[in-house]
Amino acid sequence: MRVAAKNPPYAGIKVWFVSEIDDRALLPGLARRELRAWMGDHPALADLEAIASELVTNAVLHGEGAWVRMSLRAVEERERPFWRLSVVDPGLSASVPMPRMPGPHETTGRGLWMVDSLTNGCWETSLTQMGERVVSALLPR
């Protein structure tokens, strides 16, 4: 399902149903492709693609749900414009994403540190009443 509006405040919403995708590992690439379709050659695209890749990867690896939803919105609060990129999954309600310190020889575990760096610490996790995990990142426009 694809819903995208060309005018602010919404740039797009995308839901992927895991059962419709041959390989869950393809989802981060699909997220990057969706962002490119929404944003064209916007200067923030590369950072948003990196953030989306990490958040969607985490949703796939740790969410174990039937779907993953990504949304991007152009927001302006107190005359400060930014992008709000959110990834939602129906994951385990007891599991809230947190950065961890991987060992020097580990090849995974750095995604949320990268998100934290790209957003200058402006990201959050929350749980909905239905137990869905939401991870949102804010990036200046």
C-alpha distance (Angstrom), angle and dihedral (degrees) to the residues before:
residue distance angle dihedral
M1 . . .
R2 3.80 . .
V3 3.76 128.8 .
A4 3.78 119.0 173.4
A5 3.76 132.2 162.5
K6 3.78 119.8 -164.4
N7 3.80 95.4 -149.3
P8 3.79 126.0 70.9
P9 2.92 143.3 -75.1
Y10 3.82 89.9 48.5
A11 3.78 124.0 42.4
G12 3.78 95.2 175.7
I13 3.78 154.4 -48.0
K14 3.79 124.8 -141.4
V15 3.80 130.4 -176.7
W16 3.78 121.8 -167.2
F17 3.80 119.2 -163.4
V18 3.78 106.9 -147.9
S19 3.82 92.8 -146.6
E20 3.82 89.3 62.4
I21 3.81 94.1 55.8
D22 3.79 121.5 77.6
D23 3.79 94.6 -147.8
R24 3.81 124.5 23.9
A25 3.81 88.6 -151.1
L26 3.82 87.9 71.7
L27 3.83 93.0 67.0
P28 3.83 97.9 85.8
G29 3.81 89.8 54.1
L30 3.80 90.6 48.0
A31 3.82 88.7 51.5
R32 3.81 91.3 53.0
R33 3.81 90.7 48.4
E34 3.81 90.4 50.9
L35 3.81 91.6 51.3
R36 3.80 90.9 50.9
A37 3.81 89.5 52.4
W38 3.81 91.2 50.0
M39 3.81 98.5 42.9
G40 3.78 108.7 27.9
D41 3.80 109.3 -162.9
H42 3.82 97.8 -19.7
P43 3.84 112.6 157.8
A44 3.83 91.7 -121.6
L45 3.81 93.4 54.6
A46 3.82 97.7 97.0
D47 3.81 93.4 51.5
L48 3.80 92.2 44.6
E49 3.81 90.5 49.3
A50 3.82 90.5 52.6
I51 3.80 91.9 47.8
A52 3.82 92.7 46.4
S53 3.80 91.3 48.6
E54 3.79 91.7 54.2
L55 3.81 96.3 43.7
V56 3.81 94.5 45.2
T57 3.81 90.6 46.3
N58 3.80 89.5 53.3
A59 3.81 91.1 48.1
V60 3.81 90.3 52.1
L61 3.81 95.9 44.1
H62 3.78 99.3 40.7
G63 3.80 105.8 20.2
E64 3.78 98.9 63.0
G65 3.80 88.8 -170.9
A66 3.78 133.8 140.4
W67 3.80 93.6 -110.5
V68 3.81 145.9 19.6
R69 3.81 123.4 -150.9
M70 3.80 125.8 -160.6
S71 3.78 125.6 -173.1
L72 3.77 133.7 -179.5
R73 3.77 124.0 -163.0
A74 3.78 133.4 178.0
V75 3.81 106.6 -134.6
E76 3.78 134.5 -177.5
E77 3.79 119.6 -164.6
R78 3.79 123.7 169.3
E79 3.80 89.0 -6.7
R80 3.81 90.7 -59.2
P81 3.80 112.6 121.7
F82 3.79 119.3 -151.9
W83 3.79 143.2 155.1
R84 3.79 118.8 -112.0
L85 3.79 110.8 -154.6
S86 3.80 114.2 -174.8
V87 3.78 131.0 -176.3
V88 3.80 118.8 -167.2
D89 3.79 129.4 -172.1
P90 3.81 132.5 172.0
G91 3.81 88.7 -119.9
L92 3.72 132.2 153.0
S93 3.79 108.0 -55.5
A94 3.79 91.5 -143.3
S95 3.79 91.3 57.3
V96 3.80 117.6 82.1
P97 3.82 116.5 176.7
M98 3.79 113.4 -111.6
P99 3.80 130.8 170.8
R100 3.77 114.2 -106.1
M101 3.77 134.0 -166.0
P102 3.79 108.5 -110.9
G103 3.77 119.8 -157.6
P104 3.80 119.1 -104.2
H105 3.82 92.1 -103.2
E106 3.82 97.6 45.0
T107 3.79 116.0 107.4
T108 3.81 96.3 -156.5
G109 3.78 137.8 44.7
R110 3.80 101.8 71.3
G111 3.81 100.3 96.2
L112 3.79 99.6 97.7
W113 3.81 90.8 44.0
M114 3.80 87.7 56.3
V115 3.82 91.3 47.7
D116 3.80 88.8 49.3
S117 3.80 91.2 51.3
L118 3.82 95.9 46.3
T119 3.81 92.4 48.2
N120 3.82 96.7 40.1
G121 3.79 88.0 -120.6
C122 3.80 94.6 -51.0
W123 3.79 100.3 132.7
E124 3.77 134.1 99.4
T125 3.75 144.2 -173.3
S126 3.76 126.4 -142.1
L127 3.78 140.9 165.4
T128 3.78 125.0 -129.1
Q129 3.79 122.0 -138.9
M130 3.80 87.5 -101.2
G131 3.81 91.5 57.3
E132 3.78 96.4 -104.8
R133 3.77 115.9 149.0
V134 3.78 116.6 -131.2
V135 3.79 122.6 -167.3
S136 3.79 114.9 -175.1
A137 3.77 128.7 -175.5
L138 3.79 127.0 -167.0
L139 3.77 120.5 -149.1
P140 3.82 124.4 -179.7
R141 3.82 113.8 -111.5
